[in-house]
Amino acid sequence: MSDLETFRSETREWLEANCPEEMRQPVRDERDVYWGGRGATFKNDAQKAWFQACRDKGYTVPEWPTEYGGAGLSPAEGKILRQEMARINARPPLSSFGIWMLGPALLKFGTEGQKQRFLNEIANGEIRWCQGYSEPGSGSDLVSMQTFGEDKGDHWEVSGQKIWTSYADQADWIFCLVRTDKANKYQGITFMLFDMASEGVSTKPILLISGNSPFCETFMDEVQVPKSYGEDCPAYVGEINRGWDVAKYLLGHEREMISGAGGGDRTSAIGAAMTRHAAEHSGELSPTLRADLADFDVDALAYGCMGEKFLDEMKAGKGHPAQPNMMKYVGTELNKRRHELMMSTGGSRALEWESDETDGGARPRGWLRTKANSIEGGTSEVMLNVVAKRILELPGG
Ligand SMILES: Cc1cc2nc3c(=O)[nH]c(=O)nc-3n(C[C@H](O)[C@H](O)[C@H](O)COP(=O)(O)OP(=O)(O)OC[C@H]3O[C@@H](n4cnc5c(N)ncnc54)[C@H](O)[C@@H]3O)c2cc1C
């Protein structure tokens, strides 16, 4: 057996022994997802056991180095683990903006002190982060953001407003874009980290069409952000006034995460399941709908293959830097189509909001939630602009 084959069979055995049956079921509500953090509680014993087993093995962040809480897996081993988890429908043991967004930025731009502290806290599920980028009037045109940090010597005094801050009311800390030089648009932003419990920080939830309130307005009123959290652990990532570089790098990881690329054969498996459903209910489904399902299935399979290829290239350092934008565009538009089809195949029953038949409204709520996929992390129009300019190199403004 090659090393990778041995790794696959050991992984399969480990998952068999450590992933409880309940953790192999689809996520049905918010509490099925474990986000960690200071005030986190587990929904049940199975969720706790699965999280702890993965944390102890380094599998909350399998490809991060072991000294920062990961398992130090190579990209090829990481891919095998993802495939094996997808094979048994294992839920992620820990979901976190720290894992998907801040962690990769710290690995690239962080000091050793920041890595030791924050990456370990993220991997161990001890800290929950939120993202303070968007402001009223600064979404797609993010670089126009105005939240200002006045230099007071050993600290900044930060005032301003962020908006659409996902889970700000549940987060422990925020990674936040703060203007520290008003004269420089791109080179006047600092990427700061601070505690949401700091005096002067407040949040106000925004209610969504799906009935949830997953994001907030975040207000900062003369918040004192210390310049350092101890030896080799500054409160900013990268350099002062050069936070835009960190922000852009992080956005690439955010977009890759939202695209769903590399989720094993998850997307195509859903396509296949719907095609089966169509075959079984062929009397109920119109020929047009069956054709749409088949179309979707083909596109989902193609996207799955493309996602794996792009991810392999990126992990090998050979990907085009703008690739996540393309993946985000295709992945989110596909996900919206998937949910439209799930609603169509369910007929009027799919609209039931509270009944058991649709898992307590999971289907319509999920469908409404997907409407935001092509907005969050950068809109589809903006993704297409980036693809046109940076990948296709088309002329434009
Ligand atoms: C579910 C969800 C979660 C989010 N979570 C967070 C979070 O945690 N933290 C955070 O900071 N932000 C968050 N956001 C905000 C998100 O990043 C912004 O909504 C997004 O960047 C778009 O900005 P905007 O809403 O201001 O829209 P605008 O930028 O005002 O865009 C309005 C419309 O104009 C179009 N448009 C704008 N500029 C161009 C252009 N140059 N070319 C073509 N069309 C254009 C857009 O495509 C869009 O259709 C979240 C958003 C959603 C929906």
The ligand as a Gaussian input file, in Angstrom:
#p B3LYP/6-31G(d) Opt

LIG

0 1
 C      -25.704000      36.862000       4.609000
 C      -24.683000      37.963000       4.597000
 C      -23.673000      37.951000       5.532000
 C      -22.731000      38.979000       5.558000
 N      -21.766000      38.960000       6.531000
 C      -20.884000      39.969000       6.599000
 C      -19.926000      40.014000       7.666000
 O      -19.882000      39.129000       8.533000
 N      -19.077000      41.055000       7.714000
 C      -19.085000      42.052000       6.782000
 O      -18.264000      42.952000       6.886000
 N      -19.979000      42.053000       5.766000
 C      -20.888000      41.052000       5.660000
 N      -21.821000      41.037000       4.645000
 C      -21.876000      42.176000       3.721000
 C      -21.449000      41.853000       2.301000
 O      -20.059000      41.712000       2.217000
 C      -21.994000      42.987000       1.406000
 O      -23.407000      42.894000       1.419000
 C      -21.493000      42.881000      -0.022000
 O      -20.119000      43.126000      -0.096000
 C      -22.245000      43.862000      -0.958000
 O      -22.187000      45.154000      -0.449000
 P      -23.528000      46.022000      -0.255000
 O      -24.532000      45.174000       0.463000
 O      -23.148000      47.311000       0.357000
 O      -24.107000      46.246000      -1.706000
 P      -23.638000      47.368000      -2.738000
 O      -22.163000      47.396000      -2.833000
 O      -24.339000      48.642000      -2.394000
 O      -24.223000      46.808000      -4.095000
 C      -25.590000      47.014000      -4.495000
 C      -25.766000      46.417000      -5.872000
 O      -24.922000      47.112000      -6.808000
 C      -24.092000      46.184000      -7.500000
 N      -22.772000      46.761000      -7.722000
 C      -22.017000      47.465000      -6.829000
 N      -20.848000      47.822000      -7.395000
 C      -20.841000      47.331000      -8.647000
 C      -19.916000      47.363000      -9.730000
 N      -18.738000      47.981000      -9.616000
 N      -20.256000      46.724000     -10.887000
 C      -21.444000      46.085000     -11.021000
 N      -22.386000      46.050000     -10.036000
 C      -22.085000      46.660000      -8.877000
 C      -23.987000      44.978000      -6.586000
 O      -23.686000      43.801000      -7.306000
 C      -25.375000      44.949000      -5.970000
 O      -26.272000      44.279000      -6.808000
 C      -22.785000      40.024000       4.595000
 C      -23.800000      40.033000       3.638000
 C      -24.747000      39.028000       3.629000
 C      -25.846000      39.068000       2.611000

